[in-house]
Amino acid sequence: MAFAQQTAQDISYERVLAPLQNFADTVKRLCDEGYQGCSVTVPFKFEAFQLGGQLTPRAQAAKAVNTLKFQGQNALGDNTDGVGLVTDIMRNLDCELQGKQVLLMGAGGAAYGAALPLKLAGAALTIVNRNLGRAQQLADTLPQGVQSRSYAALVGTQFDIVINATSSSLIDELPPLPERIFSSGALAYDMMYGRETPFMAFAREQGAAIIADGLGMLVEQAAEAFYVWRGVRPQTAPVIASLRK
């Protein structure tokens, strides 16, 4: 509601719980009842991608949808996660991506959503995953120049930005990163938010200059979704500051 109040938009929100086996019917019901769109959270982002209708290029690249805009009985599917991440890094954390060595950990839905926006922002992108084949599959969907590696192959390399897009922080585990992975002045970014994670603690011990959680990404992706729905870009800084309190 903060974005609606800030931009004087006549809009209301409702939380809708979809049964695990009935997501498509839930979306159809929302269309029939006159809703204008919805945000999609886990575990339904891949199902939203399969609904058909029009997909934006970033949704096609991510193979997942987190934002639906209803157009009559049709739906536009978008993915705002990646642009939310890039905006948070560049605007809120004041870190440049152009030409920077960026390590993206993970090859699941979060990594798919982030990879193309990072590449388009000019990052020299490397994707690492415990299963190297999955990392290569993701790299193959992107423009040329994206590398895929195993964790063991990272020994002796350093990165300007290291992003944790794995689920490891949800279970309080640390991905098997080698020591000295952070270059001088590096940013360590965990998409998880709300508490110190093992990855953030490791980054602190290893001397990362900037350590950030994913709260800014959460707000920025929501702002981008708001723009998709309403054509108005809200200011995110005051919302992030309020949530930090």
C-alpha positions in Angstrom: 0.0 0.0 0.0 3.0 2.3 0.5 3.5 2.7 -3.3 -0.2 3.3 -3.9 -0.3 6.1 -1.2 2.9 7.6 -2.4 1.7 7.8 -6.1 -2.0 8.6 -5.3 -3.1 5.5 -7.1 -6.6 4.1 -6.4 -5.6 0.5 -5.8 -6.2 -2.1 -3.2 -4.4 -5.4 -2.4 -5.5 -8.7 -1.1 -3.6 -11.8 -0.2 -4.8 -14.8 -2.0 -3.7 -18.4 -1.1 -3.8 -20.8 -4.0 -4.1 -24.5 -3.4 -0.9 -26.3 -4.4 -2.7 -28.3 -7.1 -5.0 -25.6 -8.3 -2.9 -22.5 -9.2 -4.2 -22.1 -12.8 -7.9 -22.2 -11.6 -7.0 -19.6 -9.0 -5.6 -17.2 -11.6 -8.7 -17.8 -13.8 -10.9 -16.9 -10.9 -9.0 -13.7 -10.2 -9.4 -12.7 -13.9 -13.1 -13.5 -13.8 -13.6 -11.4 -10.7 -12.0 -8.4 -12.2 -8.6 -8.3 -10.6 -6.0 -6.3 -12.6 -3.0 -8.5 -11.7 -1.1 -10.2 -9.0 2.3 -11.0 -7.7 3.3 -14.6 -7.7 5.5 -16.1 -4.9 7.0 -19.5 -4.5 6.2 -22.3 -5.3 4.1 -21.0 -8.2 6.5 -19.0 -10.3 7.2 -21.8 -12.7 3.5 -22.7 -13.0 2.7 -19.0 -13.8 5.3 -19.2 -16.6 3.3 -22.2 -18.1 0.0 -20.4 -18.1 0.5 -19.2 -21.7 -0.4 -15.8 -22.9 2.2 -13.1 -23.5 5.6 -13.3 -21.8 8.1 -10.5 -21.6 11.7 -11.2 -22.7 12.9 -11.2 -19.1 10.2 -13.8 -18.1 11.2 -15.9 -21.1 14.8 -15.8 -20.0 14.0 -16.6 -16.4 11.5 -19.3 -17.4 9.5 -18.1 -14.3 6.9 -15.4 -13.7 6.5 -13.4 -10.5 4.2 -10.7 -11.9 0.9 -11.2 -13.8 -1.0 -8.3 -15.5 -4.5 -9.3 -16.5 -5.8 -8.1 -19.9 -9.3 -9.4 -20.2 -9.1 -13.1 -20.1 -5.4 -13.0 -21.1 -2.4 -12.4 -18.9 0.9 -10.7 -19.4 3.7 -12.6 -17.5 6.7 -10.8 -16.4 9.7 -11.4 -14.0 10.8 -8.4 -12.0 13.2 -10.2 -9.7 16.3 -9.6 -11.8 15.7 -6.0 -12.4 15.0 -5.6 -8.7 18.4 -7.1 -7.9 20.3 -5.0 -10.4 18.5 -1.8 -9.3 19.3 -2.5 -5.6 23.0 -3.1 -6.4 23.5 -0.1 -8.7 21.2 2.5 -7.1 20.9 1.6 -3.5 24.3 0.1 -2.9 26.1 2.4 -5.4 28.0 -0.6 -7.0 28.7 -0.5 -10.7 28.1 -3.7 -12.7 29.6 -2.7 -16.0 32.8 -4.7 -16.4 32.8 -6.2 -12.9 33.6 -9.8 -12.2 30.3 -11.2 -10.8 29.9 -14.6 -9.4 26.3 -15.9 -9.3 25.8 -18.9 -7.0 22.9 -21.2 -7.9 21.1 -22.5 -11.0 17.5 -22.5 -9.7 14.6 -20.1 -10.2 16.3 -17.2 -8.4 19.4 -17.5 -10.5 17.5 -17.7 -13.7 15.7 -14.5 -12.8 18.9 -12.7 -12.0 21.3 -13.9 -14.7 20.1 -12.0 -17.8 19.6 -8.6 -16.1 23.1 -8.9 -14.6 24.5 -9.7 -18.1 22.6 -6.9 -19.7 24.0 -4.5 -17.1 27.5 -5.3 -18.3 28.6 -7.8 -15.7 31.4 -10.3 -16.6 29.2 -13.2 -15.3 30.3 -16.5 -13.9 27.7 -19.0 -12.7 28.6 -21.7 -10.1 26.6 -24.6 -8.9 27.1 -27.9 -7.1 25.8 -29.5 -10.2 28.0 -28.1 -13.0 25.6 -29.4 -15.7 22.8 -27.2 -14.3 25.1 -24.2 -14.2 26.0 -24.8 -17.9 22.4 -25.1 -18.8 21.7 -21.7 -17.4 24.8 -20.2 -19.1 23.6 -21.6 -22.4 20.4 -19.6 -22.2 22.4 -16.3 -22.0 24.4 -14.2 -24.4 27.9 -15.4 -25.1 30.7 -14.8 -22.6 29.0 -16.3 -19.5 31.1 -18.9 -17.8 30.0 -21.8 -15.7 32.1 -23.5 -13.1 32.1 -25.9 -10.2 33.0 -24.7 -6.7 36.3 -26.5 -6.8 37.3 -24.6 -9.9 36.9 -21.3 -8.1 40.1 -21.8 -6.1 42.5 -19.0 -6.8 39.9 -16.7 -8.4 38.4 -13.5 -7.0 35.2 -11.6 -7.8 34.1 -8.0 -7.4 30.5 -9.1 -6.6 29.4 -12.5 -5.2 25.6 -13.1 -5.1 24.0 -16.0 -3.3 20.9 -17.1 -5.2 20.9 -20.6 -3.7 18.5 -21.8 -1.0 21.5 -22.5 1.4 20.6 -19.5 3.6 17.1 -20.9 4.3 18.7 -23.9 6.0 21.6 -22.0 7.6 24.2 -23.6 5.3 27.2 -22.0 3.6 27.9 -22.8 -0.1 31.3 -24.4 -0.5 33.1 -21.2 -1.4 36.9 -21.2 -1.2 38.7 -18.6 0.9 39.9 -15.4 -0.6 37.1 -15.3 -3.2 36.4 -11.6 -2.6 38.5 -9.0 -4.4 39.4 -5.7 -2.7 36.3 -3.6 -2.2 34.0 -6.6 -3.0 30.2 -6.7 -2.5 28.7 -9.9 -0.9 25.0 -10.0 -1.6 22.5 -12.6 -0.2 19.0 -12.7 -1.7 17.8 -13.8 1.7 16.8 -11.0 4.0 15.8 -10.4 7.6 18.9 -11.9 9.4 22.6 -12.6 9.2 23.2 -15.7 7.1 26.2 -18.0 7.0 27.2 -16.5 3.7 27.1 -13.0 5.1 29.1 -14.1 8.1 31.7 -15.8 5.8 31.9 -12.7 3.7 32.5 -10.5 6.8 35.3 -12.9 8.0 36.8 -12.8 4.5 36.9 -9.0 4.4 34.2 -8.2 1.9 33.8 -4.4 1.8 30.0 -4.3 1.5 27.6 -7.0 2.8 23.9 -6.8 1.9 20.8 -8.8 2.2 17.9 -9.0 -0.3 15.5 -6.5 1.3 16.3 -3.9 -1.2 15.8 -6.4 -4.0 12.4 -7.3 -2.5 11.3 -3.7 -2.6 12.7 -2.9 -6.0 11.1 -5.9 -7.7 7.8 -4.9 -6.1 8.2 -1.3 -7.4 8.9 -2.7 -10.9 5.8 -4.8 -10.7 3.8 -1.7 -9.7 5.1 0.0 -12.8 4.0 -3.0 -14.9 0.5 -2.7 -13.5 0.1 1.1 -13.2 2.7 2.7 -15.5 4.0 4.7 -12.5 7.4 4.3 -10.8 7.2 4.8 -7.1 10.1 5.9 -4.9 11.7 3.0 -3.2 14.2 4.6 -0.8 11.7 5.7 1.8 10.1 2.2 1.8 13.4 0.4 2.2 14.3 2.8 5.1 11.0 2.2 6.8 11.4 -1.6 6.6 14.9 -1.4 7.9 13.6 0.2 11.1 
